[in-house]
């Protein structure tokens, strides 16, 4: 799995950080960012939910844990 945030799209709503705080945080300007070492999702079960919670679709989750990239 690969997790990323499109910083050109992010509005800083913070839903990703609220939903999966072990994977996402907000930077000094309030925009979402993936925590260091967590681009693989860190095994967190709510990563996909965090992506769905983003009101502007800035969070991308690609691939399936234990499966082929999709």
Buried (B, 14 or more C-beta within 10 A) or exposed (E): BEBBBEEEBBEBBBBBBEBBEBBBBBEEEEBBBBBEEBEBBBEBEBBBBBBEBBEEEBBEBEBEEEEEEE
